[in-house]
Amino acid sequence: MTHKCLPPSTLLITGCSTGIGYQCAQQLQQMGYQVIATCRKEHDVQRLNEQGLTCVQLDLACSQSINHALKQILELSNGRIDALFNNAAFGLPGAVEDLSREAMEYQFQTNVFGTQELTNLIVPIMRQQGGGKILYNSSILGFAAMPYRGAYNASKFAIEGFADTLRLEVKQDNIQVSLIEPGPIISDFRKNAFIQFKQWINMEESAHQRNYQAMVSRLETKGPSAPFTLPPEAVTQCVIHALQKPRAKIRYRVTVPTIIFAILKRLLPNRWLDILLTKAGGDGKR
């Protein structure tokens, strides 16, 4: 489907080194949007700038980095941000009982605290300019918890709570807030999650060691490891819809599993849903 650039035209996207953020930034720039991308690592920033994107270094785990990056972004955009796509996030897999306080804080620093700190700085800018659109990239795991994903589940549940509340608070300012809830998407998410798992989880001393062995096999798998996996373009299409429609949807559910579990969560008793979520999680195998 061919789209043309429609207001809002100046778009900030976080987490653009690979996957959803990278593909989204590329496609929207090709459509004519003024896209400002961010990456955490300097070499990724340099790579994207060399490819023709406008990219700024931003580490959501650091308030100083957030403030410094936003100053650069506003200089590049002449002080205007029409839309914000909060995409940056990572997964830290492991059983809840194996998560140290430091591990949980590490997960939340980027996925929740930094994401909302950046958003809170941009809301007054949008209010002053007469409106804007804020998109959060959540997950099926933002409303349907699966085993061995506790830190990530909790971070996305938190993001959904912030987004739902913010939407009510800024409606009168013509600021629209939407959630995108993808299921399995082709990206480097598993590869990066495996790095976090090895850093934070003591597999050998865990009561969940046998299930972790299955998890490691899944995390090391190249290519899709779950049914109904879609390319990142599926999320980009939701972003385009949210940008171009006068009234964006409150929730965009991407992939068959997300749609099915959203329905089942409304219909099934909690214990039945637990059984299905455990099966879907595959004790870490999926």
ABEGO torsion letter per residue (X at the ends): XBBBBBOBABBBBBGAABEAAAAAAAAAAAAGBBBBBBBABAAAAAAAAAAGBBBBBBBAABAAAAAAAAAAAAAAAGGBBABBBBABBBBBBEBAAABBAAAAAAAAAAAAAAAAAAAAAAAAAAAAAGEEBBBBBBBAAAABBBBGAAAAAAAAAAAAAAAAAAAAAAAAAGBBBBBBBBBBBBBAAAAAAAAAAAAABBAAABAAAAAAAAAAAAAABBEBABBGBBBAAAAAAAAAAAAABABBBABBBBEAAAAAAAAAAAABBAAAAAAAAAAAAGGGAX
